[in-house]
Amino acid sequence: IKNFKRSVGSIDEIDVTPRASDATAGDKTASAKPVAPSTGTAADASSK
């Protein structure tokens, strides 16, 4: 059982790494939005 818990702990550590990558990707996406405001405008026009 102890070994199993250790394996789970290792998996948790691995899961944390991709989360950090996702956060970075999210920042890039957020940065891309202001860079291309025309996209948001087009979406607003479509909504109207």
N, C-alpha and C positions, 0 to 999 in steps of 0.2 A: 504493500500500500504506500509506503514511504517513497519508493521509486516512482510509483504512478504520480504521486503529488509533485515530485520533482519534474516529471515530464510535463505536467500541466503548467508548472511555473515557467518552464522553457517556452512553451507555446504562448503563454501570456506575453512574455518578453518579445517574441516574434511578432505578435499581433500589434504591439505598441509601435513597432517600426513602420509598418504600412500606414498606420494612423497618422504618423508624423508626415509621411509622404503625401497623404491625402490632404492634410492641412496645408502643405506647401502648394499643392495643385490648386486648392481652393483660393489661396492668396493670388496665384497667377490668374485664375479665372476672374477674380474680383478686379484685378488690375486691368484685365482685358476689357471689362465692361466700360469703365470710364474712358478708355482709349478709343472705343468705338461707340460713342453715344448715339450715332445714327441708327444702330441696331435697336436701341431702346426706343427711339423715336418711331421707327417703323412698327414696332410692336404696339406702341400706343395708338398709332394711326389705325392699325388693324383692329384694335379693341374698339375704337370709336366707329 
